[in-house]
Amino acid sequence: MFNAKTVFIAGHARLPQGMAAKSVFETLTITAEIDAKYGVVLEASCTLATEHGREFIGRLLKGTSLNDGIDEAIEAIQLYYRGKATNALVAALKDLDQHFKQMKASNK
């Protein structure tokens, strides 16, 4: 049985051409510390090129419960983030969510 109170999960996606972060990373990564029981994102970050962008995405995702699904978080990214990485952020969030679901399923 899984005992830790929080887990650290990463989701990855390819970055589009022409992004500043592409010169440093080939993929965009969203990382999150998640409450293992309730699936709530306690802290999140990503590999956007600017600190401001990373902090913005962190604030946007904080408080999201993966147990309730990620549709609202995806809508928030699409509505409030206006940059080339929108699709990569959504894909990385979906990947992170998939890893969380796999973890939950293997710990039942």
Buried (B, 14 or more C-beta within 10 A) or exposed (E): EEEEEBBEBBBBBBBBEEBBBBEEBEBBBBBBBBBBEEBBBBBBBBBBBEEEBBBBBBEBBBEBBBBEEBEEBBEBBEEEBEBBBBBBBBBBBBBBBEBBEEBBEEEE
